[in-house]
Structures are given as structure tokens and as C-alpha cells.
Amino acid sequence: MFVLNTASSSARRFTYPPFGWKTNYPKKSAVRKGVSGESRMQVSGHRYYSPSLGRWTRRDPIGEAGGVNAYGFVRNAPSTSSDYLGLVDLSGMRPTSALDLPVVVYQHYPGEPGRNMASEGYTMINGRFDLRGQIASVRNMIQCECVSLATSEEEAIIAPRFGLACSVSISMSAAVSNRPPTRNIPGRYGHEQRHARNQLDFIHNRIVPVLEAMEAKYAQCCPGAGVEQQAIDARIRRATRAFQRFMTREAGHGHPSGEPVDGALHPPLPGTNTGHITTLDGPATDWPWPPRPVDP
């Protein structure tokens, strides 16, 4: 890249390797425009991004609230998500708790069953409302990969360190009908919140400890490609199948606590984001899918 002066002649020339830093950046230049001249890292206000490492050099300032992988960014979806300050989770449909469960209200048309939801509420998982589709959508929700643990480019060259990093990615939201009586809409939302809470609790209490144990085991090295990798893959499959069984139990309202009972209305969980409650009174949208029987 060339920078031209007022005489339209070349005043400066920059070259870039594949990962995006300037190879001839002046060594003693100041940090400006999001680039640190000396380290060639991208400055994001709260942490540095190293193009040569392909990741951040520090943990996420909000910790695990932004996801299990503390070195991630908008859950690895930078083309569709943004995080201006690096302090919030703006991934939209991935609540950090059931209190943050997004909700869409769908219009009920009396006497027109082909246009309505088959139920008064659904807990949507990865954009699916049917149990079969939900189960299929979470097959790859757990990802474990070998990543660099170096905190600088110099360390990556002189004393490279690698380890295992795991993450869980799942999208949840609520879909409720405005079928009369409309005073029941908040109760329908609260019902779906409890489904989401139960499933998020299962991930936090049953799956995350398994992943943390694997990360601790390979904190200083990456698993081998043979028996070790097979053992990790087997653990991921077992954890995923356990969650799928739990999803089936939730869909059938078979949670051991008896809550939520099928058809029972519940007030929104205490502390729920008031913005989501406000949307319950907003305009409804049409149900986009053809009618189906409720999953057993």
C-alpha cells in the first residue's frame, strides 16, 4: 500500500503479510488508529489482538460472561456481530442466563389454525422449535481446539506454549403466542424462561466441569492425535448426548423438580431484563413455520 503526499508522489509504502500487520511499521511510532507500532498488535481499548498468533493476548474483560473461551470475541462471529467496547456480549440470541432470554411474540388468528403456533410457547434452540431439529442442531455445540497460550509475539517465537481450549455455543430464545387472554403472555414467557434456565444450568453444572477438567489436563500441551484425541472426542460425544437426553426430558416437562409443569404459567424470573418484558407488549409477528403437532 502506498501513501501519497500533496504532490501525488509516494510518501510511504506499507507491506502486509497474510495476517494483516504492517511489516515495515516504524519501531518507535506511537500507538494510534488501533495499531501498536512496536508490537504490531491491534489495540482494542481493553486488550490487544495479535495477528501473528491469530487471537487476543489477554482474557476477555468480562470473563466467562462472554463465553467459555475467555480468549474469544463475539463467539467467533465477527462478520455478523460487534463489540465496540469489548465489555458486553452482543451475540443476540445467546443469553448468559435465563433472565436475558430474548422473546418474540407471534400473532394468533382465531379460526385459522394453519397460521398459528401449535403451542402457546416454545423455547427456541438454535432457531428451531421442534425437538428433532433442536437435537440435531446441538451436535457440534462443544468445540475443543489447540490454541497458542503465548501472551506476546516474542514468547510465541522463543518459548511457544500451546494448550486445549473448549467452548460451548448454543442459541436460545422464547416464542410465545398472543392468543387470548393476552394477560397470560408474561406467564407464557416465564414458563419458557424456566425451560431455558434448566438447560443452561445443565450446561454450566454438568458440561462445563468436564471441559474444564480436559483443559486443565492439557494446560501445557496439546493432546496427541491418537489415543488422547480419541478420548477427548469420546468425552465430547458423551456430554452432548447427555444434554440431548436432558432436552428431551425438558420438552416432555419431565424435569425432576416438576417445574415447569406442562401448560403452567409462571411470572418472569425476578431480575429479568425489563427490555425483554417490554417486547411482550409490542407488535406481534406472523408465525413463519407450517403447523406441526407438539413434540411428545
WOMO-V544833 format. One line per field, one symbol per residue. ss: DSSP state (H for helix, E for strand, C for the rest). phi: phi as a letter, one per 20 degrees, with the letter a starting at -180 (. if undefined). psi: psi as a letter, one per 20 degrees, with the letter a starting at -180 (. if undefined). A space follows every 10 residues. Layout:
ss=???
phi=???
psi=???
This chain:
ss=CEEECCCCCE EEECCECCCC CECCCCCCCC CECCEECCCC EEECCCCEEE CCCCEECCCC CCHHHHCCCC CCCHHHCCCC CCCCCCCCCC CCCCCCCHHH CEEEEECCCC CCHHHCCCCC EEEEECCECC HHHHHHHCCC CEEEEEEECC CCHHHHHHCC CEEEEEEECC CEEEEEECCC CHHHHHHHHH HHHHHHHHHH HHHHHHHHHH HHHHHHHCCC CCCCCCHHHH HHHHHHHHHH HHHHHHHHHH HCCCCCCCCC CCCCCCCCCC CCCHHHHHHC CCCCECCCCC CCCCCC
phi=.ddeefemdf eacdccfgeo effdfffdff fblnceffem eeedndaddd ffemafecff gemffepfef debkllcffc cbbgemcced fnddffbffe ffbcedfddg mcgfddffce aceeclmdde gffffffdgd fdccbecfdf dbffffeecf ccbecdbccb dcbdcceegg fffeggffff ffgfffffff ffffedeggf fffffffdfd befffeffff ffffffffff ffffffgfff feldfgfmce fgnfecfggg nfgfffffff eefedffedf fcffff
psi=pqpqahjkro hqpqqprhjj qphkpphkqr oqkjpoggik qppkgirqpo hhhkrqirqp hjcihjrhoi japllklihi rqngikjqok jfjnqirihj oqqppqppop jmhiirqiri qqoppkjqiq gghgghijhk hpppqpqpjq jrhghhggmp pqrppqqpop pqrqpqqkpq piiighhggh ghghgggghh hggghhgghg hhgghhhlhi rqqridhghh gghhgggggg hghhhhgghg hjlkphijpq qpipqqqqqp jqphhhhhih iaqqrqpiqq qqqpp.
